């Protein structure tokens, strides 16, 4: 039913299976250069997540299509990541804002390749390194609840929660110590910066920038390869990293919302 609904409304949609469920993706015709796109994940049992990349001038294109999809499917839970201007109330829904994010995008040709910060460091592929990356994540992120949470977060990326893990994913070791990692995912043809982290002792030395740039250039030789990133609005370090990678910020603030139909509130 889900595929039939979206295929009827968005004939050009693509489908793939991922760890969290079936994923459906469509691009606004003629607006590929702004990455105006829609993705919905069917997590089963009436639970869905929706991710909309759109600028204000494209909202009208997506409004009718999203409304038609939500009217056709049976859902009990819907979380959406959308531009702040998206008119949920106009469509008869209430959006409870849970978080704010920034988005960035660009092409591979715009990403500079800096020199490795230390010539004795060694890059290694992420293949078979899930536990090592989980340890790095735990050491680098003071908000991470613990080992199991770090292991789950890394495991989810390996299993395709954001799309297939790409060959540019890896970690760097210096003097026998692993100091940082970068995981990249394939989001329907775009390269998504899924996670980048360095241990405290390696911060502010250029390692995150080098890991991301090196990984991106390993992923593809196509200079027009699209790159996407999303980050918490309070993450100043990641914001500076996106700027250093020469990625362009989507002008509008992004809302992470819980969506409820207005008629269900009365």
C-alpha positions in Angstrom: 0.0 0.0 0.0 2.8 2.4 0.9 4.6 2.0 -2.4 1.4 2.2 -4.4 0.4 5.4 -2.7 3.7 7.1 -3.3 4.1 5.8 -6.8 0.7 7.1 -7.7 1.6 10.6 -6.3 5.3 10.7 -7.2 5.8 8.5 -10.3 9.5 9.2 -10.3 10.1 7.9 -6.7 12.8 5.4 -5.8 12.6 2.7 -3.2 15.1 0.8 -1.2 15.1 -1.2 2.0 17.1 0.0 5.0 17.7 -1.0 8.6 14.8 1.1 9.9 12.4 0.1 7.1 11.5 0.8 3.5 12.7 4.2 2.2 11.0 6.2 -0.6 12.7 9.1 -2.3 11.7 11.6 -5.0 13.2 14.8 -6.4 11.2 17.8 -7.6 11.5 17.8 -11.4 13.6 20.7 -12.7 14.9 21.6 -9.3 17.7 19.0 -9.0 20.3 21.8 -8.4 18.7 22.8 -5.1 18.3 19.2 -4.0 14.6 19.8 -3.5 13.6 16.3 -2.5 11.4 14.2 -0.3 12.1 11.0 1.6 9.8 8.9 3.7 10.7 5.9 5.8 8.1 3.3 6.6 9.2 1.8 9.9 6.3 -0.6 10.2 3.3 -0.7 12.5 2.1 2.7 11.4 5.3 4.6 12.2 6.9 6.9 9.6 9.6 9.5 9.4 9.6 12.2 6.7 12.6 14.2 5.5 12.0 17.2 3.2 14.8 19.2 1.5 13.0 22.3 0.1 13.3 26.0 -0.2 10.3 28.3 0.4 9.6 28.6 -3.3 9.3 24.8 -3.6 7.0 24.3 -0.6 3.9 24.5 -2.9 5.1 21.6 -5.0 5.4 19.4 -2.0 2.4 20.5 0.0 -0.2 18.7 -2.2 1.9 15.6 -2.5 2.7 15.2 1.2 -1.0 15.9 2.0 -2.1 13.2 -0.5 0.4 10.7 0.9 -0.6 11.3 4.5 -4.3 11.0 3.6 -3.7 7.7 1.9 -1.6 5.9 4.4 -2.6 4.7 7.9 -0.2 6.1 10.5 0.0 6.4 14.2 3.3 8.1 14.5 5.0 10.7 12.2 8.2 12.6 12.8 9.3 15.1 10.2 12.5 17.0 9.4 11.4 20.0 7.3 12.2 23.7 6.6 10.7 26.0 9.2 8.5 27.6 6.6 6.7 24.4 5.7 2.9 25.2 6.3 1.7 22.2 8.4 -1.2 24.2 9.8 -2.4 25.1 6.3 -2.6 21.3 5.6 -4.5 20.6 8.8 -1.7 19.3 10.9 0.1 20.5 14.1 3.9 20.4 14.3 5.5 20.2 17.7 9.0 21.3 17.3 11.5 19.0 19.0 14.9 20.3 17.7 16.5 22.8 15.3 19.0 21.8 12.6 21.1 23.3 9.9 21.7 21.7 6.5 24.6 22.0 4.1 25.2 20.8 0.5 27.7 21.2 -2.3 29.6 19.3 -5.0 32.8 17.3 -4.7 34.7 19.8 -6.9 34.1 22.5 -4.3 35.6 20.5 -1.4 39.3 21.3 -0.9 41.7 18.5 0.0 44.0 19.7 2.8 47.3 18.2 3.7 47.2 15.5 6.4 47.9 17.2 9.7 50.6 14.7 10.7 52.6 12.8 8.0 53.0 9.7 10.3 49.3 9.1 10.6 47.6 6.2 8.8 44.1 6.1 7.3 42.3 2.8 7.4 39.0 1.7 5.9 36.0 1.5 8.2 35.4 -2.1 7.1 35.5 -4.4 10.2 36.2 -1.4 12.5 32.7 -0.8 14.0 33.8 -1.4 17.6 36.8 0.9 17.2 34.6 3.6 15.8 32.1 3.2 18.7 35.0 3.7 21.2 36.0 6.8 19.3 32.5 8.1 19.3 32.2 7.5 23.0 35.5 9.3 23.7 34.7 12.2 21.5 31.1 13.0 22.4 30.4 14.0 26.0 26.6 13.7 25.4 26.8 10.0 24.4 25.0 8.0 27.2 27.5 5.1 27.2 29.1 2.2 25.4 25.9 0.5 24.3 24.5 3.7 22.9 27.7 4.4 20.9 27.8 0.9 19.6 24.2 1.1 18.6 24.7 4.4 16.8 27.7 3.1 14.8 26.0 -0.2 14.1 22.9 1.5 12.7 25.1 3.5 10.2 26.9 0.3 9.2 23.5 -1.4 8.7 22.3 1.3 6.4 20.1 3.5 8.6 21.1 6.5 6.3 21.8 4.4 3.2 24.7 2.1 2.2 28.0 2.7 3.9 30.5 4.1 1.4 34.1 3.2 0.7 35.3 6.7 1.8 34.3 5.8 5.4 37.3 5.3 7.7 39.4 6.2 10.6 42.8 7.6 11.3 45.5 6.3 13.6 48.5 8.2 14.9 51.4 6.6 16.8 49.3 3.5 17.5 46.3 5.3 18.7 43.0 5.8 16.8 42.1 9.5 17.0 39.1 10.1 14.7 36.6 8.6 12.2 34.3 9.6 9.4 31.3 7.7 8.2 29.7 8.4 4.8 26.4 7.0 3.5 24.8 6.8 0.1 21.5 8.7 0.2 19.9 7.9 -3.2 23.0 9.0 -5.1 24.1 11.8 -2.8 26.9 11.4 -0.3 25.7 12.0 3.2 28.2 13.0 5.9 26.7 10.6 8.4 29.1 11.1 11.3 32.5 12.7 11.9 34.3 12.7 15.3 37.7 13.1 16.8 39.0 12.4 20.4 39.5 15.4 22.6 43.3 15.3 22.2 43.0 15.5 18.4 40.5 18.4 18.2 41.3 21.7 16.6 44.2 20.2 14.7 42.4 19.8 11.3 41.7 16.1 11.6 37.9 16.2 11.2 38.3 18.4 8.1 41.0 16.1 6.7 39.0 12.9 7.4 35.9 14.3 5.8 37.6 15.7 2.7 39.8 12.5 2.2 36.7 10.3 2.6 34.6 12.3 0.2 37.3 12.2 -2.5 37.7 8.5 -2.0 33.9 8.0 -2.6 33.8 9.4 -6.0 35.9 10.9 -8.8 32.9 12.8 -10.2 33.5 16.5 -9.6 29.7 17.0 -9.7 29.0 14.4 -7.0 26.4 15.9 -4.6 27.3 16.1 -0.9 24.8 16.6 1.9 25.1 17.2 5.6 22.7 18.0 8.5 23.7 19.0 12.0 22.3 20.2 15.3 21.9 24.0 15.4 23.9 24.1 18.7 26.9 22.2 17.3 29.3 25.0 16.7 32.2 22.7 15.9 30.4 20.9 13.1 29.1 24.2 11.7 32.7 25.4 11.4 33.7 22.1 9.8 31.0 22.5 7.1 32.3 26.0 6.3 35.9 24.6 6.1 34.7 22.0 3.6 33.3 24.8 1.5 29.7 23.5 1.7 26.8 25.8 1.2 24.3 26.3 4.0 20.6 25.9 3.2 19.4 29.4 4.1 16.4 28.3 6.2 16.4 26.8 9.7 15.3 23.2 9.8 12.7 21.9 12.3 12.5 18.4 13.7 8.8 17.9 14.5 6.2 15.5 15.8 3.2 15.7 13.5 -0.4 15.4 14.7 -3.6 15.8 12.6 -5.6 18.7 14.0 -8.8 16.8 14.0 -7.3 14.3 16.4 -6.6 17.0 18.9 -10.2 18.2 19.4 
